């Protein structure tokens, strides 16, 4: 998602057409603008989230106000940002039937994320399973970002000859690579310790399995309670593999003097932060 002066835009598709979703500064959707709206050769009506006409794009690409008068704007995205106010938390199916059961065994759940009400039909065990899947995905992406940041810092400190000249560009370059490529770069240029290298390789393999195969292995959508339990245990093992690899990598960087890494952890009991040790 990219950010404009007054809001955010997200490239995507609506009803099979490529285009741009426009959000206000509070993160509420204001509308969708087709990518090739000037080439559609038809008048296009843009609706606001509450179903009211917000803007008309004429077939020649010029903009028309909802009252039929010509608009002084030439950019439909800027028009939506300046004129449309979202009054809806979420555009979609009604979400007031939480707890309702369906013939296929699913139940209607309603979740709230940043005041957005999201209705989702789930099997009874899927609520907890999907929470774990999402948390594990967050762990993996944090791990990948961490490795990309370490590589960028090492590139700068070693004066490695790269097209990028600043830290942010180097991080973006590394983050565009797969985890396998990031691990290989570390092994080739920075890591001489077999145990740390093996932990990184194992985490990479477990990440790939998680991303592509975990639900298929246990037969989701027709999993028994036993299969749910086994799947949950395997997810815990994958998260552990990621955390172990991260700890070993930080410990190795510190002990080998390649980089000084200090990380903090929060103690929910004492509500204090402390420096976390990363033994290699």
C-alpha positions as CSV (number, residue, x, y, z in Angstrom):
1,X,0.0,0.0,0.0
2,X,1.3,3.4,-0.9
3,X,0.5,6.6,0.9
4,X,-0.7,9.9,-0.5
5,X,-0.9,13.3,1.2
6,X,-4.4,12.6,2.5
7,X,-4.8,8.9,2.5
8,X,-3.7,5.5,1.2
9,X,-4.1,3.6,-2.1
10,X,-3.9,-0.1,-2.6
11,X,-3.5,-1.7,-6.1
12,X,-5.9,-4.6,-6.6
13,X,-8.9,-6.0,-8.4
14,X,-12.7,-5.5,-8.2
15,X,-15.1,-7.5,-10.3
16,X,-12.2,-8.7,-12.4
17,X,-10.9,-5.3,-13.2
18,X,-7.4,-4.0,-12.2
19,X,-7.5,-0.7,-10.4
20,X,-6.9,1.3,-7.2
21,X,-8.7,1.1,-3.9
22,X,-8.7,4.5,-2.2
23,X,-8.7,4.8,1.6
24,X,-9.0,7.8,3.8
25,X,-6.4,8.7,6.5
26,X,-8.3,6.6,9.0
27,X,-8.0,3.5,6.9
28,X,-11.6,3.4,5.7
29,X,-12.3,2.5,2.0
30,X,-13.7,5.4,-0.1
31,X,-14.0,3.7,-3.4
32,X,-12.4,1.9,-6.3
33,X,-11.0,3.5,-9.5
34,X,-10.4,1.2,-12.5
35,X,-6.9,1.3,-13.8
36,X,-7.7,2.1,-17.5
37,X,-10.7,4.3,-16.7
38,X,-9.8,6.6,-19.6
39,X,-9.9,3.7,-22.1
40,X,-13.2,2.1,-21.0
41,X,-15.2,3.9,-23.7
42,X,-18.2,4.1,-21.3
43,X,-19.4,6.2,-18.5
44,X,-18.3,4.8,-15.1
45,X,-20.1,5.4,-11.9
46,X,-18.0,5.4,-8.7
47,X,-20.0,4.6,-5.6
48,X,-19.1,5.6,-2.1
49,X,-19.1,2.9,0.7
50,X,-22.7,3.7,1.6
51,X,-23.9,3.0,-2.0
52,X,-24.3,6.7,-3.0
53,X,-22.9,8.0,-6.3
54,X,-19.6,9.7,-5.4
55,X,-18.3,10.5,-8.9
56,X,-18.9,9.8,-12.6
57,X,-16.0,9.2,-15.0
58,X,-17.2,10.0,-18.5
59,X,-16.2,7.9,-21.4
60,X,-13.7,10.5,-22.5
61,X,-12.0,10.4,-19.1
62,X,-13.3,13.6,-17.7
63,X,-14.9,13.8,-14.3
64,X,-18.4,14.7,-13.4
65,X,-19.8,15.6,-10.0
66,X,-22.8,13.6,-8.7
67,X,-25.1,16.4,-9.5
68,X,-24.1,16.3,-13.2
69,X,-22.0,19.3,-13.3
70,X,-18.4,19.2,-14.7
71,X,-15.8,18.6,-12.0
72,X,-12.7,20.8,-11.6
73,X,-10.7,17.7,-10.8
74,X,-8.7,15.6,-13.3
75,X,-7.6,12.9,-10.8
76,X,-10.4,10.7,-9.5
77,X,-8.3,9.5,-6.6
78,X,-7.8,13.0,-5.3
79,X,-11.5,13.7,-5.8
80,X,-12.4,10.8,-3.6
81,X,-9.9,11.8,-0.9
82,X,-11.2,15.4,-0.9
83,X,-15.0,14.7,-1.1
84,X,-16.0,11.3,0.1
85,X,-16.5,10.5,3.8
86,X,-16.7,6.9,4.8
87,X,-19.6,6.1,7.2
88,X,-19.2,2.4,7.1
89,X,-17.0,0.1,9.1
90,X,-17.0,-2.6,6.5
91,X,-18.7,-3.0,3.1
92,X,-19.9,-6.6,2.6
93,X,-22.4,-9.1,4.1
94,X,-24.2,-8.3,7.3
95,X,-22.2,-9.4,10.3
96,X,-24.8,-9.4,13.0
97,X,-25.4,-13.2,13.0
98,X,-22.5,-14.3,15.1
99,X,-22.9,-17.9,16.4
100,X,-25.3,-19.0,13.6
101,X,-24.6,-22.6,12.5
102,X,-24.8,-23.8,8.9
103,X,-25.4,-27.2,7.3
104,X,-21.8,-27.6,6.3
105,X,-20.7,-27.5,10.0
106,X,-19.4,-24.0,9.9
107,X,-20.4,-21.2,12.3
108,X,-20.6,-17.5,11.7
109,X,-18.0,-15.5,13.7
110,X,-17.6,-11.8,13.9
111,X,-14.2,-10.3,14.6
112,X,-13.3,-6.7,15.1
113,X,-10.0,-5.3,13.8
114,X,-9.4,-1.6,14.3
115,X,-13.2,-1.0,14.5
116,X,-13.8,-3.0,11.3
117,X,-16.4,-5.7,11.8
118,X,-15.5,-8.7,9.8
119,X,-17.8,-11.7,9.4
120,X,-16.3,-15.1,8.7
121,X,-17.7,-18.6,8.5
122,X,-15.4,-21.1,10.2
123,X,-15.4,-24.7,11.4
124,X,-15.4,-24.8,15.2
125,X,-11.7,-25.7,15.5
126,X,-10.6,-23.2,12.8
127,X,-10.8,-20.1,15.0
128,X,-7.9,-21.2,17.1
129,X,-6.0,-22.8,14.2
130,X,-6.2,-19.7,12.0
131,X,-5.1,-17.5,14.9
132,X,-1.9,-19.7,15.2
133,X,-1.4,-19.7,11.5
134,X,-1.5,-15.9,11.5
135,X,0.8,-15.5,14.5
136,X,3.3,-17.9,12.8
137,X,3.2,-15.9,9.6
138,X,3.9,-12.8,11.6
139,X,6.9,-14.6,13.2
140,X,8.2,-15.6,9.8
141,X,7.9,-12.2,8.3
142,X,9.6,-10.6,11.3
143,X,12.4,-13.1,10.9
144,X,12.8,-12.4,7.2
145,X,12.9,-8.6,7.9
146,X,15.5,-9.1,10.6
147,X,17.8,-11.1,8.2
148,X,17.3,-8.5,5.5
149,X,18.3,-5.7,8.0
150,X,21.3,-7.6,9.2
151,X,22.5,-8.2,5.6
152,X,22.0,-4.5,4.8
153,X,24.1,-3.5,7.8
154,X,26.9,-5.9,7.0
155,X,26.9,-4.7,3.4
156,X,27.4,-1.1,4.6
157,X,30.0,-2.0,7.2
158,X,32.0,-4.1,4.8
159,X,31.8,-1.6,1.9
160,X,30.3,-4.3,-0.3
161,X,29.9,-3.0,-3.9
162,X,26.2,-2.7,-4.4
163,X,24.0,-0.4,-6.5
164,X,22.2,0.7,-3.3
165,X,24.0,3.3,-1.3
166,X,21.9,3.7,1.9
167,X,20.5,1.3,4.5
168,X,16.8,1.6,3.5
169,X,17.5,0.8,-0.2
170,X,19.7,-2.2,0.9
171,X,17.0,-3.5,3.2
172,X,14.4,-3.2,0.4
173,X,16.7,-5.0,-2.0
174,X,17.3,-7.9,0.4
175,X,13.7,-8.1,1.5
176,X,12.6,-8.7,-2.1
177,X,14.5,-11.9,-2.0
178,X,13.2,-15.3,-0.7
179,X,14.2,-16.6,2.7
180,X,16.2,-19.3,1.0
181,X,18.3,-16.6,-0.9
182,X,18.8,-14.6,2.3
183,X,20.0,-17.7,4.2
184,X,22.3,-18.6,1.3
185,X,23.8,-15.1,1.3
186,X,24.5,-15.4,5.1
187,X,26.1,-18.8,4.7
188,X,28.3,-17.7,1.8
189,X,29.6,-14.4,3.1
190,X,29.2,-14.2,6.9
191,X,28.7,-17.5,8.8
192,X,31.4,-20.0,9.5
193,X,29.6,-21.8,12.3
194,X,27.9,-25.0,11.2
195,X,25.4,-25.1,14.0
196,X,24.1,-21.6,13.2
197,X,24.1,-22.3,9.5
198,X,22.1,-25.6,10.1
199,X,19.6,-23.7,12.3
200,X,19.0,-21.2,9.5
201,X,18.6,-23.9,6.9
202,X,16.2,-25.8,9.1
203,X,14.1,-22.7,9.7
204,X,14.0,-22.0,6.0
205,X,12.8,-25.5,5.2
206,X,10.1,-25.3,8.0
207,X,9.0,-21.9,6.7
208,X,8.6,-23.4,3.2
209,X,6.6,-26.3,4.6
210,X,4.4,-24.0,6.6
211,X,3.7,-21.7,3.6
212,X,2.8,-24.5,1.1
213,X,2.0,-27.8,2.8
214,X,0.8,-27.7,6.4
215,X,-2.9,-27.7,5.8
216,X,-2.6,-30.2,3.0
217,X,-0.7,-32.6,5.2
218,X,-3.5,-32.8,7.7
219,X,-6.3,-32.8,5.2
220,X,-8.0,-29.5,6.0
221,X,-11.0,-29.0,5.5
222,X,-11.9,-32.5,6.8
223,X,-9.6,-32.7,9.8
224,X,-10.5,-34.8,12.8
225,X,-9.8,-33.5,16.4
226,X,-6.7,-35.7,16.5
227,X,-5.4,-34.1,13.2
228,X,-6.1,-30.6,14.6
229,X,-4.1,-31.4,17.7
230,X,-1.2,-32.8,15.6
231,X,-1.3,-29.8,13.3
232,X,-1.2,-27.4,16.3
233,X,1.8,-29.2,17.7
234,X,3.6,-28.9,14.4
235,X,2.9,-25.2,14.2
236,X,4.4,-24.8,17.6
237,X,7.5,-26.7,16.4
238,X,7.8,-24.4,13.3
239,X,7.6,-21.3,15.5
240,X,10.3,-22.8,17.7
241,X,12.5,-23.4,14.7
242,X,12.2,-19.8,13.7
243,X,12.9,-18.5,17.2
244,X,15.9,-20.8,17.6
245,X,17.4,-19.8,14.3
246,X,16.9,-16.1,15.2
247,X,18.6,-16.6,18.6
248,X,21.5,-18.5,17.2
249,X,22.1,-15.9,14.4
250,X,22.1,-13.0,16.9
251,X,24.4,-14.9,19.2
252,X,26.8,-15.7,16.4
253,X,26.8,-12.1,15.2
254,X,27.6,-10.9,18.7
255,X,30.2,-13.5,19.5
256,X,32.0,-13.2,16.2
257,X,32.1,-9.4,16.5
258,X,30.5,-9.1,13.1
259,X,27.8,-6.9,14.6
260,X,26.6,-5.9,18.0
261,X,23.0,-6.8,18.4
262,X,21.0,-5.8,21.5
263,X,17.4,-6.9,21.8
264,X,14.9,-6.2,24.5
265,X,12.1,-8.4,25.8
266,X,9.1,-7.2,27.8
267,X,8.2,-9.0,31.1
268,X,4.4,-8.8,31.4
269,X,4.6,-9.5,35.1
270,X,7.0,-6.8,36.1
271,X,6.0,-4.6,33.1
272,X,9.7,-3.9,32.5
273,X,12.0,-4.3,29.6
274,X,15.3,-6.3,29.9
275,X,18.1,-7.1,27.6
276,X,17.6,-10.6,26.1
277,X,20.6,-12.9,25.9
278,X,21.0,-14.9,22.7
279,X,23.4,-17.9,23.4
280,X,25.1,-19.3,20.4
